[in-house]
Amino acid sequence: MQQTALKGFLTGSTLAGLALFLLPSPSVAVVAAPAPVQPPTPTVGATGHLTVRTALDRSALSSVGPQVRYAVVELTADEDGVGEVPVHLSLVVDTSGSMSGQKLADAREAAEALVGQLDAGDSVSLVGFSTVAKVLHGRTTISGRGTVLSGMDRLVAGGDTNMSSGLHTALTQLGGVPGVRRMVLLGDGHATAGATATDVLAGIAGGAQSAGVTVSALGLGLDFDLDTMAAIADAGGGRYHYVESPSALAGMLADELRAADTLAAQGVTVEVRPGAGVTVLDVFGYETWDGRATATGWEALVGDMSSGTTRKVVAKLQIDPEVAGDLLGSVAVSTQDPVTGAVTSLTQELWSVTSDDPTVLDGSQDALAVAYVGKVHEGRAREQAAALRRGGRADDADAVLDSFARQLSALSSTYSAPELAQAGDKLQSTRRVWRGVEEGSRAEVSLAAEEQLRALGYIE
């Protein structure tokens, strides 16, 4: 009897255990690992004959506090350009008293050489300005180059320097003709008659660019007004040449002709449009004559681009923490076709993500954008220091170079980019070179001019 009961008990226990084993167990939630943060990559597109690349120096942003980032727009003109386009040049030559002698003789010779390089279908006009401006030869096609060359004989020095009259007069020679229209201003001194203020002269050049005429400027010798001449070229969308020796003038004018012959895009603009919570602090190199505030941001007036050339626009942005990791704004690029006159545009957005992971932050860094950030800081330092040096403030110029060298060193650590520290070393080297030059000497003036032009991107 006991044996039977025990057997029954064991059998019941076994069955109960088996039933419990067979019952479904409570479900356990499986938490998936968070997806890795993927920082946005640079955006590449095309409009007209331009390739446009837009990137942030770092597209992953920390969630802590406001921060500064850089938006970098790289523009590259097609190698093939737009083919054969008629070129219409107006040479605007300073014939004031300071141009007498060898300067004017070299200017005449260089202009004659330039006319000889024009092709069939091209045209040229010649304007001289002193106290007033005169059309020495109206626009004529290259079939009449002989009469243009005879007009060179009427380049006679004397009187004041009325640049504004020269610019206005040359503009009348370039109206209503299809093709590339280019005004080349050649001068060696300060404007002393007519409108003389830099902003007014730059405004005339800017008006010419708005009318489809590019204005380039050539400063001859060391006694010219660099700021005014550079402002005219910037506002006119053209190029600036510093011609220390009159004998180098022919080569500079030939460069201008090549730029016109290989034009790929005209009137190029880049507008940086910040979103809510984002402020544009700076647009390097486009702060004054070739930049302007708009209802939606800041527009850089890049101007003309020849085949195969590259230009950059670097904007410094302050980003509030509540918008980090979202759409920060956009960049709008506009360009005009030199042949058809058609205007095309392209908009690229600036996206970011948020992360406090150092690996993600470092991995979101764009090497090309970082390199450009270093270059614009170096350029800003050279520009400011050169202006101070030319104004006789050598100690202040040295202080600027030291300050920017420290900034570049700090950026080098932030980005882990040793080339930025090397750029700072270059600034220190420049300071030492300047210290070895006698203050107020011709060598110092020449060096300061070269440094400013290098900063503005006109020379390497």
CORCORWO-V38201 format. One line per field, one symbol per residue. burial: 1 if it has 9 or more other C-alpha atoms within 8 Angstrom, else 0. A space follows every 10 residues. Layout:
BEGIN
burial: ???
END
This chain:
BEGIN
burial: 0000000000 0000000000 0000000000 0000000011 0100011111 1111111111 1110000011 1111111100 1100111111 1111111111 0011011111 1111100100 0111111111 1111111111 1100100110 1100101111 1111111111 1011000011 1111111110 1011110101 1111111110 0011111111 1101100111 1111111111 1111010111 0111001011 1111111111 1111100101 0011011011 1100001111 1111111101 0111111111 1011101111 1111111100 0011110111 1111110001 1101110011 1111111111 1111111111 0010011101 1101110110 1110101001 1011101100 1001001000 0001111111 1111110100
END
